[in-house]
Amino acid sequence: MTADITGDSKVIITNQDGIHEKLDEVVIKHLSHAFQKPYQAHTELAFKEMDTLVRKFLAAKPDGDIILDACCGVGQSTRILAAQNPQALVIGVDKSDHRITKNIEGFSSQDGYQADNYHLVRADLNDFYRLVKAANWPVSKHYILYPNPWPKSKHLQRRWHGSAVFPQMTSIGKSLILRSNWRLYLQEFQQAAKQVNLVGCIEKVRKTTSPLTPFEAKYQVSGQVCWQLILRQSCQTI
């Protein structure tokens, strides 16, 4: 077993020496076979409510930005992104009702972070992504911040880039922004993304950058390096 990260926070340990040997094979399989799992009722209902909000927003602001904050947890990142992008409608999605309804003590009252242009919704992203794609939401930025790394080799298909919904999720947004404290996760996502014509570079998140999530704050305090990958459509003609 090899440890990829050092610090006082939880250390990510993996039995992989590098990018998973079956990554390309798994991605090609998902690109070749449609994901046909039935939608969960609670996610269909949640999406219907959000879709109504999106349509109203776009009717009032045809050039407005839609920002999707996937795996938003307690919604701190959603609130910050909303404050930073007052012209946008920011939608944070998480599967846990407990997390998205949790009150972040003192956070909403902090100067500069009060915003009313965001919504938090409980939904299964495996379904929500497919519904967003089918509805053709004009998402400008799609954030996936510090997803569960699933570092064991046998759990490749539990990582987003190894999941069946990868084709849909990577087609949402003009830019896809990921952050992780496990660089290998972003390296794998970067390699998988090339198969859907998305390219981008992995860079360190500057220590002077204000943390977007509680996890990022914890990693910064413990001295861990956080990484960011921004993906956009390749300009290369095939």
C-alpha positions in Angstrom: 0.0 0.0 0.0 1.2 3.5 -0.8 0.2 6.8 0.8 -0.3 9.6 -1.7 -0.9 12.4 0.8 0.7 13.4 4.1 -0.7 15.7 6.7 -2.9 15.8 9.8 -6.1 15.1 8.0 -7.1 11.7 6.8 -4.4 10.2 4.5 -5.5 8.8 1.2 -4.0 5.3 0.8 -4.2 3.4 -2.5 -3.0 0.0 -3.8 -2.5 1.6 -7.2 0.9 2.6 -8.4 -0.5 4.9 -11.1 -3.5 5.4 -13.3 -5.8 2.3 -13.2 -4.9 -0.2 -15.9 -8.5 -0.7 -16.8 -9.6 2.9 -16.9 -9.7 3.3 -20.7 -11.6 -0.1 -21.0 -14.2 1.0 -18.5 -14.7 4.4 -20.1 -15.1 3.0 -23.6 -17.7 0.5 -22.2 -19.8 3.3 -20.7 -19.5 5.4 -23.9 -20.7 2.4 -26.0 -23.7 1.4 -23.8 -26.5 3.7 -22.8 -27.1 4.1 -19.0 -30.7 2.8 -18.7 -31.2 2.5 -15.0 -34.7 3.8 -14.0 -34.8 7.2 -12.4 -35.6 7.4 -8.6 -38.9 9.1 -7.9 -37.4 11.6 -5.4 -34.8 12.7 -7.9 -37.4 13.1 -10.7 -39.5 15.3 -8.4 -36.5 17.4 -7.3 -35.4 17.9 -10.9 -38.8 19.0 -12.0 -38.8 21.7 -9.3 -35.3 22.8 -10.3 -36.1 22.7 -14.0 -39.1 25.1 -13.3 -36.7 27.5 -11.5 -34.2 27.3 -14.4 -36.8 28.0 -17.0 -38.1 31.0 -15.0 -34.6 32.3 -14.5 -33.7 32.0 -18.2 -37.0 33.7 -19.2 -36.1 36.7 -17.1 -32.3 36.6 -17.9 -31.8 34.9 -21.3 -28.0 35.5 -21.0 -27.8 34.5 -17.4 -25.4 31.8 -16.2 -26.4 28.5 -14.7 -23.8 27.0 -12.4 -24.0 23.5 -11.2 -22.3 22.5 -7.9 -22.3 18.7 -7.8 -21.7 16.8 -4.5 -22.2 20.1 -2.7 -22.3 18.6 0.8 -23.4 21.2 3.3 -23.7 23.8 0.5 -20.9 26.1 1.6 -19.4 26.1 -1.9 -22.8 26.7 -3.4 -23.3 29.8 -1.3 -19.8 31.1 -2.0 -20.2 30.6 -5.8 -23.6 32.4 -5.6 -22.0 35.4 -3.9 -19.1 35.4 -6.4 -21.5 35.2 -9.3 -24.5 37.4 -8.5 -25.7 37.2 -12.2 -25.9 33.5 -12.1 -28.4 30.9 -10.7 -26.3 28.4 -8.7 -27.8 24.9 -8.0 -26.1 22.7 -5.4 -26.9 19.0 -5.5 -26.1 16.4 -2.9 -27.6 12.9 -2.2 -27.8 13.6 1.6 -30.7 15.5 3.0 -28.9 15.7 6.3 -25.9 17.5 4.7 -27.8 20.0 2.6 -30.2 21.0 5.4 -27.4 21.4 7.9 -26.9 24.9 9.2 -23.4 26.2 8.8 -23.1 28.2 12.0 -22.4 31.9 11.3 -21.7 31.2 7.6 -24.8 32.7 6.0 -24.4 35.9 8.1 -20.8 36.6 7.1 -20.4 39.8 5.1 -20.1 39.2 1.4 -21.7 35.7 1.5 -25.3 36.5 1.7 -27.0 35.5 -1.5 -30.5 34.6 -2.7 -29.5 33.3 -6.2 -28.8 29.7 -5.1 -30.8 26.5 -4.4 -29.8 23.3 -2.6 -31.5 20.1 -3.7 -31.3 16.5 -2.5 -31.0 14.2 -5.5 -29.1 11.2 -6.8 -26.6 12.7 -9.3 -26.6 9.5 -11.4 -30.2 10.4 -12.2 -29.9 14.2 -12.0 -27.1 14.4 -14.5 -29.1 12.4 -17.1 -32.1 14.7 -16.5 -30.1 17.8 -16.9 -28.6 16.5 -20.1 -32.0 15.5 -21.5 -33.4 19.0 -20.6 -30.4 20.7 -22.2 -29.7 23.1 -19.4 -27.2 25.8 -20.6 -24.8 25.3 -17.8 -21.7 27.6 -17.9 -19.7 26.1 -15.0 -20.0 22.6 -13.5 -18.1 22.1 -10.2 -17.2 18.8 -8.6 -15.3 19.6 -5.5 -13.5 17.0 -3.4 -15.6 13.9 -4.5 -15.2 10.6 -2.5 -11.9 9.3 -4.0 -12.7 5.6 -3.6 -8.9 4.9 -3.5 -9.0 1.1 -3.6 -8.3 -0.3 -7.1 -11.3 -2.5 -7.1 -13.6 0.5 -6.6 -12.6 2.2 -9.9 -16.2 2.2 -11.1 -17.4 4.1 -8.0 -15.2 7.0 -9.0 -17.0 9.5 -11.3 -14.7 8.9 -14.2 -15.4 5.1 -14.0 -19.1 5.5 -13.5 -21.8 4.7 -16.1 -23.0 8.3 -16.0 -19.6 9.7 -17.1 -20.7 10.4 -20.7 -23.6 12.6 -19.5 -21.8 14.3 -16.7 -18.9 15.4 -18.9 -21.3 16.9 -21.5 -22.7 19.3 -18.9 -21.2 22.8 -18.7 -18.9 24.9 -20.9 -16.2 24.2 -18.2 -15.9 21.4 -15.7 -14.0 22.2 -12.6 -12.8 19.5 -10.2 -10.7 19.7 -7.1 -9.2 16.9 -5.0 -6.4 16.3 -2.5 -5.6 13.1 -4.4 -3.8 14.1 -7.6 -4.2 10.6 -9.1 -7.9 11.0 -9.1 -7.6 14.1 -11.3 -5.0 12.4 -13.5 -7.5 9.6 -14.1 -10.3 12.0 -14.8 -8.1 14.0 -17.2 -7.2 10.8 -19.1 -10.9 9.7 -19.3 -12.0 13.1 -20.4 -9.9 12.9 -23.5 -12.2 10.3 -24.8 -15.0 12.8 -24.8 -12.9 15.6 -26.3 -12.3 17.5 -23.1 -8.8 18.8 -22.2 -7.3 20.7 -19.3 -4.4 21.0 -17.0 -3.9 20.0 -13.4 -2.6 22.8 -11.1 -2.1 23.3 -7.4 -4.8 25.3 -5.7 -2.9 28.3 -4.3 -2.6 28.4 -0.5 -3.8 32.0 -0.5 -7.1 30.9 -2.1 -10.1 31.0 0.2 -11.4 27.4 0.6 -14.7 26.6 -1.1 -15.6 23.7 1.1 -15.0 22.6 4.7 -12.9 19.7 3.3 -10.6 22.2 1.5 -10.2 24.3 4.6 -9.3 21.2 6.6 -6.7 20.1 4.0 -5.2 23.6 3.9 -4.8 23.7 7.7 -3.1 20.3 7.7 -0.7 21.3 5.0 -2.0 19.0 2.3 -1.8 20.0 -1.3 -5.1 20.6 -3.1 -5.3 20.2 -6.9 -7.6 21.6 -9.5 -8.4 20.4 -13.0 -10.4 22.6 -15.4 -11.7 20.9 -18.5 -13.0 22.5 -21.6 -14.0 21.3 -25.1 -10.9 20.7 -27.2 -10.5 23.0 -30.2 -8.8 20.3 -32.1 -10.6 19.2 -35.3 -10.9 15.5 -35.7 
